[in-house]
Amino acid sequence: MNFVIEFYRSRDADEATLDKVSLEAPNLRAALQGATALFHTLAMPQIPDRLRISDDNGSELYAGPADGAYPAEV
């Protein structure tokens, strides 16, 4: 399945996208693990504090901390 990972900074009601990448993964958990790896390897202009994972249609599947501290039940 193809996922879109968006790294962003969130301040009050404002959001600034720092990077957006496509990622092929078998499920959402694998996409979260891939996003965590990308967090540590992508060269972004600032350090993101949040990430959003969407499907190909733009439906948001997950939004949470960018450091990989995601819930166990995902």
N, CA, C and O atoms as CSV, one atom per row, in Angstrom:
chain,resi,resn,atom,element,x,y,z
A,1,MET,N,N,0.853,-1.175,0.000
A,1,MET,CA,C,0.000,0.000,0.000
A,1,MET,C,C,0.896,1.234,0.000
A,1,MET,O,O,1.956,1.235,0.626
A,2,ASN,N,N,0.478,2.269,-0.692
A,2,ASN,CA,C,1.251,3.501,-0.744
A,2,ASN,C,C,0.723,4.492,0.287
A,2,ASN,O,O,-0.478,4.755,0.351
A,3,PHE,N,N,1.625,5.033,1.087
A,3,PHE,CA,C,1.291,6.016,2.109
A,3,PHE,C,C,2.011,7.315,1.798
A,3,PHE,O,O,3.064,7.308,1.160
A,4,VAL,N,N,1.449,8.430,2.247
A,4,VAL,CA,C,2.104,9.727,2.152
A,4,VAL,C,C,2.427,10.162,3.579
A,4,VAL,O,O,1.543,10.281,4.427
A,5,ILE,N,N,3.720,10.397,3.821
A,5,ILE,CA,C,4.188,10.821,5.137
A,5,ILE,C,C,4.479,12.312,5.062
A,5,ILE,O,O,5.241,12.758,4.204
A,6,GLU,N,N,3.876,13.077,5.954
A,6,GLU,CA,C,4.099,14.517,5.999
A,6,GLU,C,C,4.674,14.878,7.360
A,6,GLU,O,O,4.052,14.623,8.391
A,7,PHE,N,N,5.863,15.472,7.361
A,7,PHE,CA,C,6.490,15.949,8.588
A,7,PHE,C,C,6.213,17.440,8.701
A,7,PHE,O,O,6.367,18.181,7.730
A,8,TYR,N,N,5.804,17.881,9.887
A,8,TYR,CA,C,5.488,19.296,10.040
A,8,TYR,C,C,5.743,19.774,11.455
A,8,TYR,O,O,5.880,18.980,12.385
A,9,ARG,N,N,5.802,21.092,11.599
A,9,ARG,CA,C,5.906,21.739,12.913
A,9,ARG,C,C,4.543,22.337,13.219
A,9,ARG,O,O,3.881,22.889,12.340
A,10,SER,N,N,4.142,22.223,14.452
A,10,SER,CA,C,2.839,22.729,14.877
A,10,SER,C,C,3.041,23.728,16.007
A,10,SER,O,O,3.628,23.406,17.040
A,11,ARG,N,N,2.553,24.928,15.800
A,11,ARG,CA,C,2.614,25.985,16.812
A,11,ARG,C,C,1.237,26.603,16.930
A,11,ARG,O,O,0.752,27.238,15.994
A,12,ASP,N,N,0.607,26.420,18.076
A,12,ASP,CA,C,-0.754,26.899,18.301
A,12,ASP,C,C,-1.663,26.368,17.189
A,12,ASP,O,O,-1.829,25.155,17.063
A,13,ALA,N,N,-2.242,27.236,16.398
A,13,ALA,CA,C,-3.145,26.789,15.330
A,13,ALA,C,C,-2.431,26.712,13.977
A,13,ALA,O,O,-3.048,26.343,12.978
A,14,ASP,N,N,-1.138,27.055,13.935
A,14,ASP,CA,C,-0.386,27.081,12.677
A,14,ASP,C,C,0.394,25.788,12.477
A,14,ASP,O,O,0.906,25.197,13.428
A,15,GLU,N,N,0.472,25.361,11.210
A,15,GLU,CA,C,1.274,24.206,10.836
A,15,GLU,C,C,2.167,24.600,9.667
A,15,GLU,O,O,1.747,25.322,8.763
A,16,ALA,N,N,3.416,24.112,9.700
A,16,ALA,CA,C,4.350,24.349,8.604
A,16,ALA,C,C,4.904,23.006,8.154
A,16,ALA,O,O,5.587,22.323,8.918
A,17,THR,N,N,4.611,22.627,6.914
A,17,THR,CA,C,5.107,21.369,6.371
A,17,THR,C,C,6.592,21.499,6.070
A,17,THR,O,O,7.026,22.439,5.405
A,18,LEU,N,N,7.371,20.532,6.574
A,18,LEU,CA,C,8.812,20.526,6.357
A,18,LEU,C,C,9.224,19.560,5.251
A,18,LEU,O,O,10.189,19.815,4.531
A,19,ASP,N,N,8.506,18.468,5.116
A,19,ASP,CA,C,8.787,17.505,4.055
A,19,ASP,C,C,7.590,16.586,3.894
A,19,ASP,O,O,6.846,16.331,4.841
A,20,LYS,N,N,7.419,16.096,2.675
A,20,LYS,CA,C,6.336,15.162,2.366
A,20,LYS,C,C,6.917,14.109,1.435
A,20,LYS,O,O,7.473,14.442,0.389
A,21,VAL,N,N,6.790,12.830,1.811
A,21,VAL,CA,C,7.354,11.743,1.016
A,21,VAL,C,C,6.342,10.612,0.880
A,21,VAL,O,O,5.482,10.420,1.740
A,22,SER,N,N,6.459,9.873,-0.211
A,22,SER,CA,C,5.657,8.670,-0.399
A,22,SER,C,C,6.435,7.483,0.130
A,22,SER,O,O,7.663,7.442,0.051
A,23,LEU,N,N,5.707,6.518,0.669
A,23,LEU,CA,C,6.334,5.334,1.249
A,23,LEU,C,C,5.461,4.128,0.951
A,23,LEU,O,O,4.256,4.151,1.199
A,24,GLU,N,N,6.056,3.093,0.431
A,24,GLU,CA,C,5.355,1.827,0.179
A,24,GLU,C,C,5.550,0.947,1.414
A,24,GLU,O,O,6.678,0.697,1.839
A,25,ALA,N,N,4.441,0.483,1.981
A,25,ALA,CA,C,4.492,-0.371,3.170
A,25,ALA,C,C,3.272,-1.288,3.164
A,25,ALA,O,O,2.238,-0.941,2.593
A,26,PRO,N,N,3.388,-2.469,3.804
A,26,PRO,CA,C,2.267,-3.411,3.790
A,26,PRO,C,C,1.088,-2.989,4.668
A,26,PRO,O,O,-0.045,-3.401,4.422
A,27,ASN,N,N,1.351,-2.158,5.705
A,27,ASN,CA,C,0.274,-1.747,6.615
A,27,ASN,C,C,0.679,-0.462,7.327
A,27,ASN,O,O,1.795,0.030,7.156
A,28,LEU,N,N,-0.236,0.072,8.125
A,28,LEU,CA,C,0.000,1.335,8.820
A,28,LEU,C,C,1.148,1.230,9.811
A,28,LEU,O,O,1.956,2.152,9.912
A,29,ARG,N,N,1.238,0.127,10.543
A,29,ARG,CA,C,2.335,-0.033,11.513
A,29,ARG,C,C,3.686,0.047,10.807
A,29,ARG,O,O,4.600,0.715,11.291
A,30,ALA,N,N,3.816,-0.628,9.673
A,30,ALA,CA,C,5.065,-0.585,8.919
A,30,ALA,C,C,5.337,0.828,8.399
A,30,ALA,O,O,6.489,1.259,8.351
A,31,ALA,N,N,4.289,1.543,8.012
A,31,ALA,CA,C,4.445,2.924,7.559
A,31,ALA,C,C,4.934,3.808,8.706
A,31,ALA,O,O,5.770,4.687,8.496
A,32,LEU,N,N,4.424,3.585,9.908
A,32,LEU,CA,C,4.895,4.340,11.079
A,32,LEU,C,C,6.359,4.046,11.370
A,32,LEU,O,O,7.117,4.955,11.708
A,33,GLN,N,N,6.760,2.801,11.242
A,33,GLN,CA,C,8.163,2.448,11.458
A,33,GLN,C,C,9.047,3.085,10.392
A,33,GLN,O,O,10.145,3.556,10.692
A,34,GLY,N,N,8.571,3.102,9.145
A,34,GLY,CA,C,9.304,3.761,8.074
A,34,GLY,C,C,9.404,5.260,8.298
A,34,GLY,O,O,10.443,5.865,8.032
A,35,ALA,N,N,8.322,5.861,8.789
A,35,ALA,CA,C,8.325,7.295,9.083
A,35,ALA,C,C,9.330,7.621,10.179
A,35,ALA,O,O,9.999,8.653,10.117
A,36,THR,N,N,9.443,6.759,11.175
A,36,THR,CA,C,10.413,6.962,12.247
A,36,THR,C,C,11.836,6.934,11.692
A,36,THR,O,O,12.673,7.753,12.070
A,37,ALA,N,N,12.101,5.988,10.795
A,37,ALA,CA,C,13.422,5.919,10.171
A,37,ALA,C,C,13.688,7.175,9.338
A,37,ALA,O,O,14.793,7.715,9.372
A,38,LEU,N,N,12.689,7.641,8.596
A,38,LEU,CA,C,12.845,8.854,7.795
A,38,LEU,C,C,13.096,10.077,8.675
A,38,LEU,O,O,13.871,10.959,8.304
A,39,PHE,N,N,12.451,10.133,9.829
A,39,PHE,CA,C,12.636,11.242,10.772
A,39,PHE,C,C,14.117,11.408,11.102
A,39,PHE,O,O,14.606,12.529,11.242
A,40,HIS,N,N,14.818,10.298,11.223
A,40,HIS,CA,C,16.228,10.332,11.613
A,40,HIS,C,C,17.180,10.498,10.428
A,40,HIS,O,O,18.356,10.796,10.631
A,41,THR,N,N,16.700,10.313,9.195
A,41,THR,CA,C,17.616,10.355,8.053
A,41,THR,C,C,17.366,11.495,7.072
A,41,THR,O,O,18.291,11.893,6.364
A,42,LEU,N,N,16.160,12.030,7.005
A,42,LEU,CA,C,15.878,13.120,6.065
A,42,LEU,C,C,16.554,14.414,6.509
A,42,LEU,O,O,16.608,14.715,7.702
A,43,ALA,N,N,17.063,15.168,5.558
A,43,ALA,CA,C,17.634,16.483,5.846
A,43,ALA,C,C,16.524,17.513,5.676
A,43,ALA,O,O,16.201,17.911,4.557
A,44,MET,N,N,15.943,17.941,6.794
A,44,MET,CA,C,14.852,18.914,6.768
A,44,MET,C,C,15.354,20.245,7.305
A,44,MET,O,O,16.296,20.269,8.097
A,45,PRO,N,N,14.745,21.356,6.891
A,45,PRO,CA,C,15.216,22.673,7.324
A,45,PRO,C,C,15.067,22.913,8.828
A,45,PRO,O,O,15.796,23.723,9.399
A,46,GLN,N,N,14.137,22.221,9.466
A,46,GLN,CA,C,13.934,22.295,10.912
A,46,GLN,C,C,13.591,20.896,11.388
A,46,GLN,O,O,13.321,20.008,10.579
A,47,ILE,N,N,13.601,20.700,12.680
A,47,ILE,CA,C,13.219,19.404,13.240
A,47,ILE,C,C,11.702,19.382,13.407
A,47,ILE,O,O,11.144,20.209,14.129
A,48,PRO,N,N,11.036,18.444,12.745
A,48,PRO,CA,C,9.574,18.383,12.873
A,48,PRO,C,C,9.175,17.876,14.259
A,48,PRO,O,O,9.909,17.117,14.893
A,49,ASP,N,N,8.012,18.304,14.710
A,49,ASP,CA,C,7.511,17.769,15.978
A,49,ASP,C,C,6.279,16.888,15.783
A,49,ASP,O,O,5.838,16.220,16.719
A,50,ARG,N,N,5.726,16.884,14.582
A,50,ARG,CA,C,4.532,16.084,14.295
A,50,ARG,C,C,4.686,15.417,12.926
A,50,ARG,O,O,5.481,15.848,12.091
A,51,LEU,N,N,3.909,14.362,12.722
A,51,LEU,CA,C,3.831,13.739,11.412
A,51,LEU,C,C,2.403,13.317,11.155
A,51,LEU,O,O,1.622,13.075,12.075
A,52,ARG,N,N,2.087,13.235,9.878
A,52,ARG,CA,C,0.754,12.818,9.443
A,52,ARG,C,C,0.952,11.747,8.372
A,52,ARG,O,O,1.790,11.894,7.482
A,53,ILE,N,N,0.173,10.671,8.468
A,53,ILE,CA,C,0.217,9.621,7.458
A,53,ILE,C,C,-1.158,9.556,6.805
A,53,ILE,O,O,-2.184,9.451,7.478
A,54,SER,N,N,-1.149,9.622,5.473
A,54,SER,CA,C,-2.391,9.575,4.700
A,54,SER,C,C,-2.278,8.465,3.665
A,54,SER,O,O,-1.185,8.004,3.337
A,55,ASP,N,N,-3.436,8.047,3.158
A,55,ASP,CA,C,-3.429,7.073,2.059
A,55,ASP,C,C,-3.374,7.834,0.736
A,55,ASP,O,O,-3.307,9.063,0.725
A,56,ASP,N,N,-3.404,7.105,-0.372
A,56,ASP,CA,C,-3.331,7.722,-1.705
A,56,ASP,C,C,-4.463,8.705,-1.976
A,56,ASP,O,O,-4.294,9.639,-2.759
A,57,ASN,N,N,-5.609,8.507,-1.340
A,57,ASN,CA,C,-6.772,9.377,-1.538
A,57,ASN,C,C,-6.741,10.619,-0.671
A,57,ASN,O,O,-7.626,11.468,-0.777
A,58,GLY,N,N,-5.722,10.742,0.200
A,58,GLY,CA,C,-5.610,11.895,1.077
A,58,GLY,C,C,-6.318,11.730,2.406
A,58,GLY,O,O,-6.373,12.674,3.195
A,59,SER,N,N,-6.862,10.546,2.672
A,59,SER,CA,C,-7.520,10.302,3.962
A,59,SER,C,C,-6.470,10.134,5.050
A,59,SER,O,O,-5.581,9.291,4.938
A,60,GLU,N,N,-6.574,10.935,6.098
A,60,GLU,CA,C,-5.621,10.868,7.198
A,60,GLU,C,C,-5.819,9.575,7.987
A,60,GLU,O,O,-6.923,9.274,8.440
A,61,LEU,N,N,-4.739,8.821,8.145
A,61,LEU,CA,C,-4.787,7.566,8.884
A,61,LEU,C,C,-4.154,7.684,10.252
A,61,LEU,O,O,-4.493,6.937,11.170
A,62,TYR,N,N,-3.232,8.623,10.387
A,62,TYR,CA,C,-2.532,8.812,11.664
A,62,TYR,C,C,-1.967,10.219,11.717
A,62,TYR,O,O,-1.509,10.750,10.705
A,63,ALA,N,N,-1.999,10.819,12.892
A,63,ALA,CA,C,-1.308,12.079,13.162
A,63,ALA,C,C,-0.793,11.987,14.586
A,63,ALA,O,O,-1.535,11.645,15.506
A,64,GLY,N,N,0.479,12.295,14.758
A,64,GLY,CA,C,1.060,12.188,16.090
A,64,GLY,C,C,2.471,12.711,16.124
A,64,GLY,O,O,2.923,13.369,15.187
A,65,PRO,N,N,3.177,12.417,17.218
A,65,PRO,CA,C,4.543,12.918,17.369
A,65,PRO,C,C,5.478,12.355,16.296
A,65,PRO,O,O,5.358,11.194,15.904
A,66,ALA,N,N,6.390,13.173,15.837
A,66,ALA,CA,C,7.299,12.763,14.767
A,66,ALA,C,C,8.441,11.890,15.256
A,66,ALA,O,O,9.170,11.328,14.438
A,67,ASP,N,N,8.617,11.760,16.548
A,67,ASP,CA,C,9.767,11.017,17.080
A,67,ASP,C,C,9.530,9.514,17.187
A,67,ASP,O,O,10.381,8.795,17.710
A,68,GLY,N,N,8.406,9.037,16.709
A,68,GLY,CA,C,8.140,7.605,16.731
A,68,GLY,C,C,7.453,7.106,17.979
A,68,GLY,O,O,7.302,5.897,18.154
A,69,ALA,N,N,7.031,8.006,18.854
A,69,ALA,CA,C,6.329,7.609,20.074
A,69,ALA,C,C,4.852,7.427,19.769
A,69,ALA,O,O,4.007,8.204,20.214
A,70,TYR,N,N,4.556,6.379,18.997
A,70,TYR,CA,C,3.179,6.139,18.601
A,70,TYR,C,C,2.551,5.055,19.476
A,70,TYR,O,O,3.265,4.244,20.067
A,71,PRO,N,N,1.243,5.038,19.560
A,71,PRO,CA,C,0.561,4.074,20.432
A,71,PRO,C,C,0.745,2.629,19.965
A,71,PRO,O,O,0.884,2.379,18.767
A,72,ALA,N,N,0.747,1.699,20.881
A,72,ALA,CA,C,0.979,0.290,20.585
A,72,ALA,C,C,-0.169,-0.331,19.784
A,72,ALA,O,O,0.047,-1.321,19.085
A,73,GLU,N,N,-1.377,0.222,19.869
A,73,GLU,CA,C,-2.515,-0.414,19.223
A,73,GLU,C,C,-2.660,-0.094,17.742
A,73,GLU,O,O,-3.570,-0.626,17.106
A,74,VAL,N,N,-1.819,0.739,17.167
A,74,VAL,CA,C,-1.930,1.090,15.737
A,74,VAL,C,C,-1.481,-0.071,14.895
A,74,VAL,O,O,-1.495,0.016,13.667
